[in-house]
Amino acid sequence: MKEQVTDISKVLQDMTAEMRLMRETIDQQYAEIAKLNRNIEALNHQIRKKDEENARLKERLSKYEKPKKNSSNSSTPPSKESMKDEIVRRTKSLRKPSGKKPGGQAGHDGHKLSCSPSPDEIIDDMPNYCTNCGETLADAERVLDYVGMLVNQSKTT
């Protein structure tokens, strides 16, 4: 009987040692599982952020792939547009307001052409013939009329 008790004691010691090893293995596996679960949660968080960003980008892209139709980008006549769309289309401008009043700004001198007090050259441009009858005007006198036109006093046509 003593042998049986010794055998049972040895078996129990072996089982205890085996259970200790199993517990160590289970603890290691539990730590590994916890680490993997943390990694999975981090990856799921990244996937959710990517999905949200993907949805935002798809929404932005849809404006360019399928823009709303109006008279300027389709064959629809302007009379078929809604009043709101027509007002937006006609008043929409890409220019940003500067805050300044329109026209010449205060303090700006401006630029203009001015007459020179002493010209370099004076050209007397006078016709050589009458525009009505075609006769020569070489020996005719010049007199300014009330509208500033040259008239021929010596020859009347």
DRENMI-172296 format. One record per residue (C-alpha): x, z, y. Coordinates in Angstrom, 3 decimals, padded with zeros to 6 digits. Each point is the difference from the previous one (the first is absolute). Example, Ala and Ser with C-alpha at 12.3 -4.5 7.8 and 13.67 -1.06 7.14 Angstrom:
BEGIN
u, w, v
012.300, 007.800, -004.500;
001.370, -000.660, 003.440;
***
This chain:
BEGIN
u, w, v
000.000, 000.000, 000.000;
002.841, 000.666, 002.263;
000.995, -003.593, -000.353;
-003.413, -001.141, 001.033;
000.080, 002.194, 003.085;
003.462, -001.279, 000.850;
-001.158, -003.577, -000.515;
-003.077, 000.584, 002.140;
002.157, 001.657, 002.667;
002.366, -002.947, -000.057;
-002.891, -002.421, 000.200;
-001.445, 001.950, 002.929;
003.359, -000.027, 001.787;
000.285, -003.741, -000.586;
-003.534, -000.500, 001.251;
000.712, 002.156, 003.056;
003.117, -002.012, 000.786;
-001.925, -003.216, -000.520;
-002.809, 001.259, 002.261;
002.579, 000.899, 002.673;
001.422, -003.531, -000.190;
-003.512, -001.408, 000.158;
-000.773, 002.147, 003.056;
003.170, -001.198, 001.728;
-000.930, -003.582, -000.855;
-003.564, 000.553, 001.269;
001.316, 001.558, 003.234;
002.342, -002.945, 000.512;
-002.819, -002.439, -000.710;
-002.316, 001.917, 002.355;
002.622, -000.213, 002.779;
000.442, -003.725, -000.699;
-003.795, -000.532, 000.064;
-000.269, 001.869, 003.327;
002.789, -002.135, 001.448;
-001.689, -003.197, -001.236;
-003.358, 001.143, 001.447;
001.643, 000.534, 003.395;
001.492, -003.508, -000.187;
-003.406, -001.438, -000.970;
-001.665, 001.739, 002.979;
002.664, -001.322, 002.366;
-000.416, -003.523, -001.386;
-003.805, 000.242, 000.250;
000.374, 001.069, 003.637;
002.245, -003.012, 000.672;
-002.501, -002.306, -001.723;
-002.858, 001.362, 002.151;
002.048, -000.579, 003.171;
000.888, -003.538, -001.131;
-003.667, -000.713, -000.805;
-001.062, 001.175, 003.480;
002.706, -002.111, 001.650;
-000.954, -002.969, -002.176;
-003.663, 000.327, 001.049;
000.987, 000.146, 003.695;
002.225, -003.067, -000.332;
-002.715, -001.933, -001.864;
-002.436, 000.820, 002.784;
002.459, -001.231, 002.648;
000.727, -003.145, -001.984;
-003.696, -000.799, -000.475;
-000.313, -000.544, 003.779;
002.483, -002.857, -000.249;
-001.122, -001.495, -003.312;
-003.714, -000.020, 000.782;
-000.540, 000.322, 003.763;
-003.517, 000.249, 001.376;
-001.381, -003.443, 000.734;
-000.951, -000.925, 003.561;
-000.223, -003.182, 002.026;
003.726, -000.090, 000.697;
001.165, 000.082, -003.645;
-002.832, -001.825, -001.794;
-002.443, -002.836, 000.471;
-002.709, 002.389, 001.176;
-001.228, -000.966, 003.481;
000.260, 002.639, 002.751;
-003.785, 000.085, 000.293;
-000.216, 001.480, -003.516;
002.287, 002.940, 000.839;
-001.466, 003.389, 000.715;
000.062, 001.024, 003.643;
002.423, 002.853, -000.701;
002.507, -002.290, -001.789;
-000.218, -002.563, 002.778;
000.662, 002.588, 002.714;
002.977, 001.410, -001.910;
001.418, -003.487, -000.655;
-000.286, -001.070, 003.644;
001.343, 003.189, 001.546;
002.736, 000.879, -002.494;
003.471, -000.381, 001.478;
003.399, 000.710, -001.501;
001.453, 000.943, 003.387;
000.416, 003.674, 000.741;
-001.102, 001.168, 003.456;
002.907, 000.899, 002.284;
-002.018, 002.188, 002.350;
000.920, -002.101, 003.049;
-002.511, -001.817, 002.167;
-000.113, -003.785, -000.416;
001.776, -002.214, 002.529;
003.142, 000.498, 002.045;
001.405, 003.507, -000.214;
000.868, 002.139, 003.013;
003.629, -000.347, 001.099;
000.490, -003.449, -001.516;
001.241, -002.508, 002.633;
-001.165, -003.106, -001.801;
001.487, -003.479, 000.019;
-001.074, -003.013, 001.993;
001.330, -003.306, 001.272;
000.869, 000.059, 003.675;
000.717, -002.804, 002.473;
003.555, -000.370, 001.146;
000.414, 000.113, 003.822;
002.631, -002.747, -000.138;
-000.563, -002.522, -002.798;
002.980, -001.883, -001.451;
-001.655, -003.385, 000.200;
-003.140, -001.451, 001.635;
-001.577, -002.998, -001.681;
-002.468, -002.030, 002.033;
-002.274, -001.431, -002.643;
-002.077, -002.730, 001.618;
-001.821, -002.814, -001.814;
001.218, -003.540, 000.616;
-003.427, -001.601, -000.301;
-003.631, 000.773, 000.783;
-001.900, 001.446, -002.979;
-003.219, -001.715, 001.109;
001.071, -003.569, 000.761;
003.561, -000.159, -001.320;
001.651, -001.222, 003.273;
003.470, 001.196, 000.962;
000.312, 003.048, 002.270;
003.597, -000.576, 001.107;
-000.856, -000.643, 003.708;
-003.019, 002.353, 000.263;
-000.117, 003.172, 002.143;
-000.749, 003.311, -001.671;
-002.559, 002.460, 001.378;
-001.241, 003.148, -001.774;
-003.742, 000.052, -000.543;
-002.121, 003.183, 000.101;
000.415, 000.459, -003.779;
003.716, -000.647, 000.153;
-000.067, -003.525, -001.388;
002.115, -002.819, 001.417;
-002.063, -002.716, 001.614;
001.117, -003.377, 001.183;
-001.086, -000.570, 003.627;
001.415, -003.445, 000.406;
-001.759, -001.474, -002.992;
-003.503, 000.957, -000.897;
-001.532, -001.255, -003.137;
***
